[in-house]
Amino acid sequence: MEKMLLTLLILTLIALILNLPFGYLRSTTKKFSFKWFIFIHIPIPFIILMRVWLGFSYQAIPLLLIGSMLGQLLGGYFNKVKLS
């Protein structure tokens, strides 16, 4: 049980780190443009593949979604701080 929780935490951190550069790039594009949409959705297949490969069910999706959203937001924040 503890090993699965640790694996889920690591997978969530991977989702966060994977989304950082895409959040950075997303913050430079016009909202709701094609590029903006692509930068949000490119990491999703990789996260799904890792989740399935590690044997997690759909119940892990909310935690992975939170990690992905934090990565997008932090990436955008890092871009705004750099620009200031």
The first five atom37 places (N, CA, C, CB, O) and aatype in JSON, in Angstrom:
{
  "aatype": [12, 6, 11, 12, 10, 10, 16, 10, 10, 9, 10, 16, 10, 9, 0, 10, 9, 10, 2, 10, 14, 13, 7, 18, 10, 1, 15, 16, 16, 11, 11, 13, 15, 13, 11, 17, 13, 9, 13, 9, 8, 9, 14, 9, 14, 13, 9, 9, 10, 12, 1, 19, 17, 10, 7, 13, 15, 18, 5, 0, 9, 14, 10, 10, 10, 9, 7, 15, 12, 10, 7, 5, 10, 10, 7, 7, 18, 13, 2, 11, 19, 11, 10, 15],
  "atom_mask": [
    [1, 1, 1, 1, 1],
    [1, 1, 1, 1, 1],
    [1, 1, 1, 1, 1],
    [1, 1, 1, 1, 1],
    [1, 1, 1, 1, 1],
    [1, 1, 1, 1, 1],
    [1, 1, 1, 1, 1],
    [1, 1, 1, 1, 1],
    [1, 1, 1, 1, 1],
    [1, 1, 1, 1, 1],
    [1, 1, 1, 1, 1],
    [1, 1, 1, 1, 1],
    [1, 1, 1, 1, 1],
    [1, 1, 1, 1, 1],
    [1, 1, 1, 1, 1],
    [1, 1, 1, 1, 1],
    [1, 1, 1, 1, 1],
    [1, 1, 1, 1, 1],
    [1, 1, 1, 1, 1],
    [1, 1, 1, 1, 1],
    [1, 1, 1, 1, 1],
    [1, 1, 1, 1, 1],
    [1, 1, 1, 0, 1],
    [1, 1, 1, 1, 1],
    [1, 1, 1, 1, 1],
    [1, 1, 1, 1, 1],
    [1, 1, 1, 1, 1],
    [1, 1, 1, 1, 1],
    [1, 1, 1, 1, 1],
    [1, 1, 1, 1, 1],
    [1, 1, 1, 1, 1],
    [1, 1, 1, 1, 1],
    [1, 1, 1, 1, 1],
    [1, 1, 1, 1, 1],
    [1, 1, 1, 1, 1],
    [1, 1, 1, 1, 1],
    [1, 1, 1, 1, 1],
    [1, 1, 1, 1, 1],
    [1, 1, 1, 1, 1],
    [1, 1, 1, 1, 1],
    [1, 1, 1, 1, 1],
    [1, 1, 1, 1, 1],
    [1, 1, 1, 1, 1],
    [1, 1, 1, 1, 1],
    [1, 1, 1, 1, 1],
    [1, 1, 1, 1, 1],
    [1, 1, 1, 1, 1],
    [1, 1, 1, 1, 1],
    [1, 1, 1, 1, 1],
    [1, 1, 1, 1, 1],
    [1, 1, 1, 1, 1],
    [1, 1, 1, 1, 1],
    [1, 1, 1, 1, 1],
    [1, 1, 1, 1, 1],
    [1, 1, 1, 0, 1],
    [1, 1, 1, 1, 1],
    [1, 1, 1, 1, 1],
    [1, 1, 1, 1, 1],
    [1, 1, 1, 1, 1],
    [1, 1, 1, 1, 1],
    [1, 1, 1, 1, 1],
    [1, 1, 1, 1, 1],
    [1, 1, 1, 1, 1],
    [1, 1, 1, 1, 1],
    [1, 1, 1, 1, 1],
    [1, 1, 1, 1, 1],
    [1, 1, 1, 0, 1],
    [1, 1, 1, 1, 1],
    [1, 1, 1, 1, 1],
    [1, 1, 1, 1, 1],
    [1, 1, 1, 0, 1],
    [1, 1, 1, 1, 1],
    [1, 1, 1, 1, 1],
    [1, 1, 1, 1, 1],
    [1, 1, 1, 0, 1],
    [1, 1, 1, 0, 1],
    [1, 1, 1, 1, 1],
    [1, 1, 1, 1, 1],
    [1, 1, 1, 1, 1],
    [1, 1, 1, 1, 1],
    [1, 1, 1, 1, 1],
    [1, 1, 1, 1, 1],
    [1, 1, 1, 1, 1],
    [1, 1, 1, 1, 1]
  ],
  "atom_positions": [
    [[0.83, -1.2, 0.0], [0.0, 0.0, 0.0], [0.87, 1.26, 0.0], [-0.94, 0.0, 1.21], [0.62, 2.19, -0.77]],
    [[1.88, 1.28, 0.86], [2.74, 2.46, 0.92], [3.51, 2.65, -0.39], [3.72, 2.35, 2.09], [3.76, 3.78, -0.82]],
    [[3.89, 1.52, -1.02], [4.62, 1.6, -2.28], [3.74, 2.22, -3.36], [5.11, 0.21, -2.71], [4.22, 3.01, -4.18]],
    [[2.44, 1.86, -3.38], [1.53, 2.42, -4.38], [1.32, 3.91, -4.16], [0.18, 1.68, -4.33], [1.25, 4.68, -5.13]],
    [[1.22, 4.34, -2.9], [1.06, 5.77, -2.62], [2.29, 6.55, -3.04], [0.77, 5.99, -1.13], [2.19, 7.65, -3.59]],
    [[3.47, 5.99, -2.77], [4.71, 6.64, -3.18], [4.79, 6.72, -4.7], [5.93, 5.89, -2.61], [5.2, 7.74, -5.25]],
    [[4.42, 5.65, -5.38], [4.42, 5.63, -6.84], [3.44, 6.66, -7.4], [4.07, 4.23, -7.36], [3.75, 7.34, -8.38]],
    [[2.27, 6.78, -6.78], [1.29, 7.77, -7.22], [1.8, 9.18, -7.0], [-0.04, 7.57, -6.49], [1.59, 10.06, -7.84]],
    [[2.48, 9.41, -5.88], [3.06, 10.73, -5.61], [4.13, 11.05, -6.65], [3.65, 10.78, -4.19], [4.19, 12.17, -7.15]],
    [[4.97, 10.09, -6.96], [6.02, 10.31, -7.97], [5.4, 10.57, -9.34], [6.97, 9.09, -8.04], [5.87, 11.43, -10.09]],
    [[4.35, 9.84, -9.68], [3.67, 10.05, -10.95], [3.04, 11.45, -11.01], [2.59, 8.98, -11.16], [3.06, 12.1, -12.06]],
    [[2.49, 11.91, -9.91], [1.93, 13.25, -9.85], [3.02, 14.3, -10.03], [1.2, 13.48, -8.51], [2.81, 15.3, -10.73]],
    [[4.18, 14.09, -9.42], [5.3, 15.02, -9.6], [5.8, 15.01, -11.04], [6.45, 14.66, -8.64], [6.18, 16.05, -11.58]],
    [[5.81, 13.84, -11.67], [6.2, 13.75, -13.08], [5.22, 14.53, -13.95], [6.27, 12.27, -13.55], [5.62, 15.23, -14.87]],
    [[3.92, 14.42, -13.64], [2.91, 15.18, -14.39], [3.14, 16.68, -14.21], [1.48, 14.79, -13.92], [3.01, 17.45, -15.16]],
    [[3.47, 17.09, -12.99], [3.74, 18.51, -12.73], [4.96, 18.97, -13.53], [3.97, 18.76, -11.22], [4.9, 19.99, -14.21]],
    [[6.05, 18.22, -13.45], [7.28, 18.6, -14.14], [7.11, 18.57, -15.66], [8.43, 17.67, -13.73], [7.63, 19.44, -16.36]],
    [[6.38, 17.59, -16.16], [6.13, 17.49, -17.6], [5.34, 18.69, -18.11], [5.37, 16.2, -17.92], [5.53, 19.11, -19.25]],
    [[4.47, 19.25, -17.29], [3.64, 20.37, -17.71], [4.3, 21.73, -17.54], [2.35, 20.35, -16.95], [3.8, 22.72, -18.08]],
    [[5.4, 21.82, -16.81], [6.07, 23.11, -16.61], [6.46, 23.8, -17.92], [7.31, 22.92, -15.77], [6.1, 24.96, -18.11]],
    [[7.18, 23.12, -18.84], [7.55, 23.85, -20.07], [6.34, 24.21, -20.94], [8.52, 23.01, -20.88], [6.35, 25.23, -21.63]],
    [[5.31, 23.36, -20.9], [4.12, 23.66, -21.7], [3.33, 24.83, -21.11], [3.23, 22.42, -21.8], [2.74, 25.62, -21.85]],
    [[3.31, 24.94, -19.8], [2.69, 26.11, -19.16], [3.47, 27.38, -19.47], [0.0, 0.0, 0.0], [2.88, 28.44, -19.67]],
    [[4.79, 27.25, -19.5], [5.65, 28.37, -19.85], [5.33, 28.86, -21.26], [7.14, 27.97, -19.74], [5.17, 30.06, -21.49]],
    [[5.25, 27.92, -22.2], [4.95, 28.28, -23.59], [3.52, 28.76, -23.75], [5.2, 27.1, -24.51], [3.25, 29.69, -24.52]],
    [[2.59, 28.14, -23.03], [1.18, 28.5, -23.14], [0.95, 29.95, -22.73], [0.32, 27.57, -22.26], [0.1, 30.63, -23.3]],
    [[1.71, 30.41, -21.75], [1.49, 31.78, -21.26], [1.93, 32.84, -22.26], [2.23, 31.98, -19.95], [1.6, 34.02, -22.1]],
    [[2.66, 32.43, -23.3], [3.1, 33.41, -24.31], [2.14, 33.48, -25.5], [4.49, 33.07, -24.81], [2.32, 34.32, -26.38]],
    [[1.13, 32.61, -25.52], [0.22, 32.58, -26.67], [-1.11, 33.24, -26.31], [-0.01, 31.14, -27.13], [-1.43, 33.46, -25.14]],
    [[-1.88, 33.55, -27.35], [-3.2, 34.13, -27.17], [-4.14, 33.08, -26.58], [-3.76, 34.68, -28.5], [-4.16, 31.93, -27.03]],
    [[-4.91, 33.48, -25.59], [-5.82, 32.57, -24.92], [-6.84, 31.99, -25.91], [-6.54, 33.29, -23.76], [-7.39, 32.71, -26.74]],
    [[-7.07, 30.7, -25.81], [-8.0, 29.93, -26.63], [-7.59, 29.83, -28.1], [-9.36, 30.54, -26.55], [-8.41, 29.49, -28.95]],
    [[-6.32, 30.11, -28.4], [-5.83, 29.92, -29.76], [-5.47, 28.44, -29.95], [-4.6, 30.83, -30.05], [-5.5, 27.66, -28.99]],
    [[-5.14, 28.06, -31.16], [-4.78, 26.68, -31.44], [-3.53, 26.27, -30.66], [-4.55, 26.48, -32.95], [-3.49, 25.19, -30.06]],
    [[-2.51, 27.13, -30.65], [-1.29, 26.83, -29.91], [-1.57, 26.69, -28.42], [-0.24, 27.92, -30.13], [-1.04, 25.78, -27.77]],
    [[-2.39, 27.56, -27.87], [-2.76, 27.5, -26.46], [-3.38, 26.14, -26.15], [-3.73, 28.65, -26.1], [-3.05, 25.51, -25.14]],
    [[-4.28, 25.69, -27.0], [-4.94, 24.4, -26.84], [-3.94, 23.25, -26.93], [-6.04, 24.23, -27.9], [-4.0, 22.31, -26.13]],
    [[-3.02, 23.32, -27.88], [-2.02, 22.28, -28.05], [-1.09, 22.2, -26.85], [-1.2, 22.53, -29.33], [-0.78, 21.1, -26.37]],
    [[-0.64, 23.35, -26.34], [0.28, 23.34, -25.2], [-0.37, 22.75, -23.94], [0.76, 24.76, -24.91], [0.33, 22.22, -23.08]],
    [[-1.66, 22.84, -23.83], [-2.35, 22.24, -22.69], [-2.48, 20.73, -22.87], [-3.74, 22.87, -22.5], [-2.36, 19.98, -21.91]],
    [[-2.71, 20.29, -24.1], [-3.07, 18.88, -24.32], [-1.92, 17.95, -24.74], [-4.11, 18.82, -25.34], [-2.11, 16.74, -24.72]],
    [[-0.77, 18.47, -25.12], [0.33, 17.59, -25.53], [0.75, 16.62, -24.42], [1.53, 18.44, -25.95], [0.96, 15.45, -24.72]],
    [[0.89, 17.04, -23.17], [1.36, 16.1, -22.14], [0.35, 15.01, -21.74], [1.76, 16.86, -20.92], [0.74, 14.02, -21.13]],
    [[-0.91, 15.18, -22.06], [-1.94, 14.27, -21.58], [-1.72, 12.82, -22.01], [-3.29, 14.73, -22.07], [-1.82, 11.93, -21.15]],
    [[-1.42, 12.52, -23.27], [-1.21, 11.1, -23.64], [-0.07, 10.45, -22.87], [-0.94, 10.99, -25.12], [-0.15, 9.27, -22.52]],
    [[0.99, 11.2, -22.6], [2.12, 10.64, -21.86], [1.74, 10.31, -20.42], [3.29, 11.61, -21.87], [2.15, 9.29, -19.88]],
    [[0.95, 11.18, -19.81], [0.5, 10.94, -18.44], [-0.44, 9.73, -18.4], [-0.2, 12.2, -17.86], [-0.38, 8.91, -17.48]],
    [[-1.31, 9.63, -19.39], [-2.23, 8.48, -19.45], [-1.45, 7.19, -19.62], [-3.25, 8.64, -20.61], [-1.74, 6.2, -18.95]],
    [[-0.45, 7.19, -20.51], [0.36, 5.99, -20.72], [1.09, 5.58, -19.44], [1.37, 6.22, -21.84], [1.13, 4.4, -19.1]],
    [[1.66, 6.55, -18.74], [2.35, 6.22, -17.49], [1.38, 5.69, -16.45], [3.07, 7.45, -16.95], [1.71, 4.74, -15.73]],
    [[0.2, 6.28, -16.36], [-0.8, 5.82, -15.38], [-1.22, 4.39, -15.66], [-2.04, 6.74, -15.4], [-1.29, 3.57, -14.74]],
    [[-1.49, 4.08, -16.92], [-1.91, 2.73, -17.28], [-0.75, 1.75, -17.1], [-2.43, 2.69, -18.74], [-0.95, 0.64, -16.59]],
    [[0.45, 2.14, -17.52], [1.61, 1.27, -17.41], [1.92, 0.92, -15.96], [2.82, 1.93, -18.07], [2.34, -0.19, -15.66]],
    [[1.71, 1.89, -15.05], [1.97, 1.64, -13.63], [0.8, 0.95, -12.94], [2.28, 2.95, -12.94], [0.91, 0.59, -11.77]],
    [[-0.32, 0.76, -13.64], [-1.42, -0.01, -13.09], [-2.42, 0.77, -12.25], [0.0, 0.0, 0.0], [-3.14, 0.18, -11.45]],
    [[-2.47, 2.08, -12.42], [-3.44, 2.88, -11.67], [-4.75, 2.96, -12.44], [-2.88, 4.3, -11.39], [-4.76, 3.05, -13.67]],
    [[-5.85, 2.92, -11.72], [-7.16, 3.0, -12.36], [-7.54, 4.46, -12.59], [-8.23, 2.28, -11.5], [-6.76, 5.38, -12.34]],
    [[-8.74, 4.64, -13.06], [-9.25, 5.99, -13.31], [-9.35, 6.81, -12.03], [-10.62, 5.92, -13.98], [-9.46, 8.03, -12.09]],
    [[-9.32, 6.16, -10.87], [-9.44, 6.87, -9.6], [-8.23, 7.76, -9.32], [-9.62, 5.88, -8.47], [-8.31, 8.66, -8.48]],
    [[-7.12, 7.55, -10.0], [-5.92, 8.37, -9.82], [-5.98, 9.65, -10.65], [-4.67, 7.57, -10.2], [-5.17, 10.55, -10.46]],
    [[-6.94, 9.75, -11.57], [-7.0, 10.88, -12.49], [-7.13, 12.24, -11.78], [-8.16, 10.69, -13.44], [-6.44, 13.18, -12.19]],
    [[-7.97, 12.39, -10.75], [-8.07, 13.72, -10.12], [-6.73, 14.22, -9.56], [-9.09, 13.67, -9.0], [-6.4, 15.4, -9.7]],
    [[-5.97, 13.34, -8.93], [-4.67, 13.75, -8.4], [-3.7, 14.11, -9.52], [-4.08, 12.64, -7.53], [-2.95, 15.08, -9.4]],
    [[-3.71, 13.35, -10.59], [-2.84, 13.65, -11.73], [-3.27, 14.95, -12.42], [-2.86, 12.5, -12.73], [-2.43, 15.7, -12.92]],
    [[-4.55, 15.2, -12.44], [-5.06, 16.44, -13.01], [-4.6, 17.64, -12.19], [-6.6, 16.41, -13.08], [-4.22, 18.67, -12.75]],
    [[-4.62, 17.51, -10.88], [-4.14, 18.59, -10.01], [-2.65, 18.85, -10.27], [-4.38, 18.24, -8.52], [-2.23, 20.0, -10.37]],
    [[-1.86, 17.77, -10.37], [-0.44, 17.93, -10.67], [-0.2, 18.6, -12.01], [0.0, 0.0, 0.0], [0.67, 19.45, -12.14]],
    [[-0.98, 18.21, -13.01], [-0.84, 18.81, -14.34], [-1.22, 20.28, -14.33], [-1.71, 18.06, -15.35], [-0.54, 21.11, -14.94]],
    [[-2.29, 20.6, -13.65], [-2.73, 22.01, -13.58], [-1.7, 22.86, -12.84], [-4.11, 22.12, -12.89], [-1.42, 23.99, -13.25]],
    [[-1.15, 22.33, -11.76], [-0.11, 23.07, -11.04], [1.11, 23.3, -11.93], [0.3, 22.33, -9.77], [1.7, 24.38, -11.89]],
    [[1.48, 22.3, -12.72], [2.6, 22.46, -13.64], [2.34, 23.53, -14.67], [0.0, 0.0, 0.0], [3.23, 24.33, -14.98]],
    [[1.13, 23.56, -15.22], [0.77, 24.6, -16.19], [0.82, 25.98, -15.54], [-0.64, 24.33, -16.77], [1.37, 26.93, -16.11]],
    [[0.24, 26.09, -14.36], [0.2, 27.39, -13.68], [1.59, 27.86, -13.26], [-0.7, 27.31, -12.46], [1.92, 29.03, -13.42]],
    [[2.41, 26.95, -12.73], [3.77, 27.32, -12.34], [4.61, 27.7, -13.54], [4.43, 26.18, -11.58], [5.4, 28.64, -13.48]],
    [[4.46, 26.98, -14.64], [5.19, 27.33, -15.86], [4.82, 28.72, -16.34], [0.0, 0.0, 0.0], [5.7, 29.5, -16.72]],
    [[3.53, 29.04, -16.33], [3.11, 30.39, -16.71], [3.62, 31.44, -15.74], [0.0, 0.0, 0.0], [3.99, 32.54, -16.14]],
    [[3.64, 31.1, -14.45], [4.15, 32.03, -13.43], [5.64, 32.3, -13.64], [3.9, 31.46, -12.02], [6.08, 33.45, -13.54]],
    [[6.41, 31.25, -13.94], [7.84, 31.42, -14.17], [8.09, 32.31, -15.38], [8.52, 30.06, -14.36], [9.04, 33.08, -15.39]],
    [[7.25, 32.22, -16.39], [7.4, 33.07, -17.56], [7.08, 34.53, -17.21], [6.48, 32.58, -18.69], [7.79, 35.44, -17.63]],
    [[6.03, 34.74, -16.45], [5.65, 36.11, -16.07], [6.71, 36.74, -15.17], [4.29, 36.12, -15.36], [7.0, 37.93, -15.3]],
    [[7.29, 35.96, -14.27], [8.34, 36.48, -13.39], [9.58, 36.84, -14.2], [8.7, 35.45, -12.29], [10.23, 37.85, -13.94]],
    [[9.9, 36.0, -15.19], [11.06, 36.25, -16.05], [10.84, 37.52, -16.86], [11.31, 35.05, -16.99], [11.78, 38.29, -17.07]],
    [[9.62, 37.74, -17.33], [9.32, 38.9, -18.16], [9.31, 40.2, -17.36], [7.99, 38.72, -18.85], [9.55, 41.27, -17.92]],
    [[9.04, 40.12, -16.08], [8.95, 41.33, -15.25], [10.31, 41.9, -14.92], [8.21, 41.04, -13.96], [10.41, 42.91, -14.23]]
  ]
}
